[in-house]
Amino acid sequence: MLVAERMDRVSVAVLRTEMDAVLAEVARLGVLHPTRVEEVDGWAGELGSIEVEERTAEFTKRRRRAAHLLEGAVPDGGEPEILSLDAIDGRLAAVEDRLEPLITARNAIGEKQAELRRLVEQLEAATSTGLPLSRLMGSSFLSSAVGRVHASQLAGLRRSLGGVPSVVMPYREGDAEVSVLCVTLRRDQAVLTRALRDAGFTAAELTDDLSEASAGMLERAKDDLASLDAEAARAKAALEAARSEALPELGALVRAIDAGLLLSRLQQYCRVTEKTCLFAGWTPSDQTAALSAAIDRLTDGRAVIEAVDAGAVQGEAPEVDVPVLMRLPSVLRPFALLVDLYGVPSYRMVNPTVFVAVTFLFMFGMMFGDVGHGLVLAAGGGVLMRRAPHLADAGRLTMYCGASSMAFGFLYGSVFGVETWLPALWVRPLEGIDTLFAVAVGFGVVMLSVGLLLNIANAARSKRLLHEFFDESGPLVAVAYWAAVGFAVRYLFASGPPPHAGLAVVFVAAPLTGFLLAGPILRLVGARDRAFPEGAVTYFAERLVGVMEILMGYLANTVSFIRVAAFGLAHAGLFVAVFSIAETVGRTPGGPLWSALTLVAGNVVIIVLEGLVVTIQALRLEYYEFFGKFFKSTGSKFDPVAYAGGASEESN
């Protein structure tokens, strides 16, 4: 929980003929974070590599074809098959033969529906105010024709226009001929002209009795649309039934395609000769034996496997990036999000998540202490967890902040700003300003001290304690800071004579002098080749500036925590302002109602705006004042190659 899981660098050499089977087994186990072999074994850079771009592109094409057939449907998971592209093509084509005609038919009906709806909309717009039919036929959106066709040609005319949104409406029937009105969209005018020619259409003048046909024409279009809607529903049902039947096969194909893409990713890391394949990666130490045993079993012992502890690897090559796997309890996962916003702690760092959980909640609660507001936040977090599972950690963090706010609300005796309902278990902010400021600064000293201790622990774990000894956050500066804080407390709050000046020399000046003389001291103990790499004058000028930065920086860091108390006071002060406004509007006509609305609106504004500001301030203190003391290198998360739903390790 405080440190990353131990890692091993595993190097594997197998026969080229067994490469695909071994890589598939590695992906099935899901415990290997691949890395370049030459990252540590430089000689491997002379070996050949596998060109996977074309293979990846081909698998990607099949993945798009499968996604087109699935249309968002989620197939069941399971162990993937390892299939060749030819095998995938054969099985995928069989599914396409069943589904593609149904998809095409449904889409074609959908296009007709959309076009016919547009035609109906245009007809409704043209006839809604009793517009004469002659004006309708002159619409810029429609093409129309009035005339006569032989009765035997009427059905053929309708078939010819069946592929486009259209209305063919007979309005007068004779012995052999029928008078008709034909309407299509303007863009389908060529289709209309061709259909009329094929039907032997004879144009006629617009007659008065046709003016009554507009409403009937619209009704006919609506009837056609209703028929098309029913046809679309049948097409959709047929497609869904066929897809449901094909879903197991589609799911198997998707998993096989994804497995092919995953193996291509693994092959990118391989170095090969004519007969052998070499690859490497990082594995949690407690999984190394299982991985080795699986590869040995698969190759009948022909594989050569070497596992080296990450510490030994970094001892020889400090620049190597070891992936980080943190196993955290679920209660701390929301705070891991806050840490990750700043950066992933490197492999040798102490994980600060536990400390962030305590310090962040303390600062948030102290700045936003109110029982009512905390209850609102906690309830909001609970709703977020239930309604948006993908934001569960954010919802849980909101609940924690609400609980901290409620705890400090009881300490302050404040419920929605009302301080007469509960007794203050500690202090009321506006009545205990000195106390709040003293606690805030004291908390800052503790938080900075923890940061210094974490830096020392990180230096020891990285075996760089000697170099970090003279760092701006190293042991020498830590001693000087703690001594200065002790002298300040003794001078400001204790009675009696001030501390002897000699103590200040021993515990403050001496450590800072050691910081100033870091170069010569490191040269003396053999940890540096030259005491003054760029000359003595330049060296001492830089170190003197460094001493000044330490003095001013640590003072500013400590004083910066005053903002925790200041925002706690601001929270209480905003309540005073809201209650004053509510009291003022309460004297106007309708005063009680306006007063209640003011109180509600004021609390909403405080919760939203100040809650956001307080969160930002707490994060600022975490990142700049706390993390700045020890968070000096970032790493990368453990990301093993694994089939979807496989047995990969979860990293946090």
C-alpha positions, 0 to 999 in steps of 0.5 A: 500500500505504501510501496509498489509491488516488487517487479522482476524483469523477465527475458524469454528466448523461444524458437521462432516456430513456437513464438505465436503460441508463447505470446498467446499464452503470455496474453492469456496470463495477463501478467507481463508489461512488455518492454524493449529488450535492448533497453537493458540488453543493448546487444539485442538492438542488432537483432531483427524485428517483426514488421507488424504494421500490415498485419495490424491494419488487416486485423483492424479492417476485420474489426471494423467489419465486425463492429458494423455488424454488431452496431453496438451489441455487446457479445459475451466474453470468453477465452479467444481463439487464435485464428488466421486472417483467412479463417476469420474472413471465412467465418466473418463472410458467413455472418455477413451473408446473413446480416448484411442484406437485412442491414441494407434493407433496414437502412434503405427503408430508413432512408425512404422514411426520412425522405417521405417525412420531409415530403410530408413536412413540406406538404403540411407547411404548404397546406397549413394555411389553406394555400391554393394548390397552384401555389403548392405546385410552384413550391421550390421544394417540390416537383409536380405534374398534372395530366392523364394516363391510361388506366392500365398504366397507373400501377406502373407509374406508381412502381416507377416512383416507388423508389423515391418519396412521392405521391401519385393521386388520381382525382378523376377517372374516365372510361379509359384514362385517369387524371392524376396529380404526381408530386416528388421532391425537387431533387427527384425531378428527373425520376418523375420525368422518366416515370411519366414518359414511360407511362405515356403521361399527357400533361393537362391544365390545372382545373378548379376541381383539383384545388380540393385535392391538396388535403387528400394528397397530404393524407395519402402521403401520411398513409404511405409513411405509416405503411413504411413505418410498419415495414421498418418495424418488421425489418428491424425485428428481423435484423435483431432476431438474426443478430441475436442468433449470430451474436455468439459467433460474432463475439467469438470473431471479435475476441479472435480479432482482438487477440490478433491485434494484441499479439501484433502489439506483443510482436512489436517488442520481439527481437528475432533471428532466423530461428529464435525470438527474444522478448522481455517485460516486467512481471510482479515478483509473485507472478514470475514463477507462474509465467515461467512455468507456463512457458516451460510447459508450453515449449517442453522446456526449450525456452530460456527464461531469465528473471532479474529483480527490478532493484538489481536492474536499476542498480546497473541501469538507473535510467530504466523505467520500472512500471508501477503496480499499487494494490490499494484498498477500495477506500483509497482509490479516490485519492489515488485519482488525485495523486495520478493527476499530478503524476504516477509515483516512480517505482522506488517512491513511497506512495503518498496516497495514504497521506493525501487521503488524511491531509486533503480531507482535513483541509477540505473539512476545515475550510468547508465545515458545516453539517448541512453542507457536508450532508448535501455533498455526501448525498450528492456523492451517493447519487453519483455513485449509483447513477454513474458507475463509471464515476464511482470513485469521484462519487466516493471522494465527494462522499468522503469530503461531505463526511469531513465537512460534517465532522468539522461542522459539528466542531464548529456547531454550524448547520447551514450556517445556523450556529444556534442549533448545535453547540460548538464542540471545538470553536466557532470560526468567527470567534476563534480566529487566532485558534484557527490560524494557529492550527492551520500553520501547525498543520502546515508544519506537520505536512511539510515535515511529512514531505521531508521525511518521505523525501528521505525515505525515497532517497534511502530506497533509491540508494541515493541518500548521500546525494540527497543529503545535501538536497533542498529537501534533504536531511540537512535542510530538514534539521534546519527547518525543524530547528527554526520552527522550534525556535519560533514556537519557543520565542512566540509562545513560551515564557522565559528567556529566548533560546541561546544563540548558540543553539541556532548556530548548531541546529540552523546555521551549521546544516545550512553551511553543510548545504553550502559546502556540498560540493567539497564534502562530496568530493572529499568522500569520493562521491563526486569527481570535482568539487566545483565543476563550473568553477568555485565562484559560480558554485558558491554563487549558486549555493548562496542563492540556494540558501536564500531560496530555502529560507524564503521558500520554507517560510512561504510554504509554511505561511501558505497554509494560513489559507486553510484558516482563511477559507474557513473564516470566509465560509462562515463570513458568507453565511453572515452575508446571506443571513443579512440579505435575507433579513433585509428582504424579509422587511419587504412585501412578501418578505417571508417568501423572499427571505426563504428563497434568499437563504436557499439560493445563498446556500446553493451558491456557497456549496457550488462556488466555495466547494469548488474553490476549496477543492482547488486550494486543497489540491494546490497545497497538496501539489505545490507545498507537499508534493514539491518536497519529495515528488521528484520523479514520475513513473508509468503504470503497470500495463500488462498485455491481456485479453479482454476480461483476462487475468491481468493485475489491476494497477492503481 
